[in-house]
């Protein structure tokens, strides 16, 4: 298998993986060197009535869905929690794209229905599944802790934040990797009997 589309896609995903990695490093450096305020949004006070004086019609009530909290002169822990709310998804994206690029490169070199491609597909699937859960937990808990550090009444605890639907994509890749592995095994058995 050596199609132009697959070669282009392998190169593009590698370039995107490098860009995500550079964005991860750049964002980390800029945010750690920044001495400004740290802000976070919370839905703790969702549907709370807003203060009077808004330009709204008679009989209309206004309520907020999120509250933005900002801390001037944040502590090191607050700055780290702020980083934990953004950087993990960049790192996850870089690693997932790198694994996908390696999968495509292996398919180009050895063919699409081979043992190494099935193994790489399974590795990609498990990485996306576990990586999504871990990343969502780190981001959610970081944001929860940051909100709790600014508004102690809210508290903090383990929460998930992000697109958890990626777990389904990861599990689908694991299943397809297993199906491909069985297909490769059956083809090898068939070739051995002929």
N, C-alpha and C positions, 0 to 999 in steps of 0.2 A: 504494500500500500504506500503510494507516494503521490498523493494528490496535492495540487496547489493550494486548495482550500485548507486542508489539514496543516500543511506547512505554515501557511499564513496565520492560521488560528493559534498554532503552537508558538509562533514568534510574538503574536499580539498578546497572548496571555502571559508570556514571560515578561514582556515590556510592562504590562499592567502590574504584574507582581513586583517588579523593580520600582515602579512608581508608587505603589502602596507602601513598600518598604521605605522609600525616601520620604514619603509623606509622614510615616510613623516617626522616623528619626527627626525630621524637621519640626513636626508639631511638638514632639517631646522637648526638643531644645528650646523652641520659642516659648512654650508655656512654662517651662521651669525657670527661664530667665526673666519672664514677665513679672513685674512687681505690682500689677493692678489687682483689681477686685476679682474674686471668684464668684461666679453666679451659677445657680441651679434652679430648675423648675420643679414644682411639686403639685400634685393634685389633691393634697390633704384637705385643703379648704374648698374643694369643688362645690359648686352651687351655693357658696356663701354669698349673702347679699353684699353688693358693693355700696360704698359710701354714697350719701345723698349729694346732690349737686351735679349729677350727670345730665347732659342735654338729651333727655328722653321724654316721651309723651306721657300724658296723664294715664294712670292705671297700669303703667309698664314697670316691671321690676327687672333689675339688672343683677346678674350673678356671674361670678368668674369661674372658669373651669380649671385654670392653673394659676399658681402664684409663683412669682420670680423672686428668689432670695439672693442677695448679693452680700458678700463679706469683704469689707475693705481691710487690707492688711491681714490676709489669711495666714494661718499657721502652715507649717510644712505638711502636716497631715491633711489639712484641707486642700492644699495645692496638689498633693498626691492623689487624693480622692477625685479631684477635678480631672486629673489626667486619666484616672481609672474609668471615667465616664466617656472618654472619647478614643483613647489609644487602642484598647483591646480589639475593636472592630477593624482598625487599620491593619494590625498585626495578623488577625484572623484572615482578612482578605488577601494579604500578601502570601501567607502560607497556603491557602486554598488554591490561589491562582498558580503558585509555583508547582504544587502537586498536579494540578490539571495540565499544566504545560509539559511536565515530565511524562504524564500519561499519554498525551498526544505524540510526543517525541518517540516514546516506546512503540506506539502503534505504527508510526511511520517506519521505524527501523525493522520491526519484527513481524508486522502484520497485525490486523485488528483482533483476530480471534486466536490469541496465543496465551499461554500461561502467564508470562510477565505482565501483559495488559490486564488480565483478570486480577492479578495481585495488586497492581497499581490502582485499579478501579476500586477494589475493596479498601485499600489504604486511604484513598481519597474519601470514600464514603464514611469510613469510621472517623477520619479526621474532621470532616464537616459535621458529623453528628455530635461527636464529643466536643469539638471546638465551638460549635454554636451554643451548647449548653453552658460550657465553662465561661465563654465570653459574655453571654447574656447574664450569667450570675455575677461575674466581676463588675460589669457595667452597672447592673441594677443595685448591687450592694454598695458600690462606690457612691452612686447618686443618693441612695437611701442614707448612708452614713453622713454624707455632706449635708443633706437636709437636716438630719438629726443634730449635727454639730451647730447649725445656725438657728434651729428652732427646736429646742430640747423636748417640747411637748409632743412633737411628731414621733420621735423615736426612730430607731433604725433596725433593720433586720434583712435577712436574705430575700431578695426579690430578683426576678428575671426581667431584663429590659432588652428588647430588640426583636428581630424577625425570627421567632422560634420555628417558623414553617421550614426553615432550612434543615431542621432535623429530619423532616420527611424526605427531602432531596438526598440527604446523606444516607438514610436507610434504603432508599431506592437504588443508590449506587452500590451499596453493600450487597443487596439482593441480586442486582445485575452482575456484579463481580462473581458471585457464587454460581449463577446460572452459566456465565461464560466459562468458569472453571470446570463445571460439569460437562459442558459441551466440548471443551478441549480434551478432557479425560476420555469421553466417549469416542471422539475422533481418533485419539491415539490408540484406544483399544481396537477400533475398527481397522485402522491401518496395520495393526499387529496381526490381525486374523487373516488379512488378504495376502 
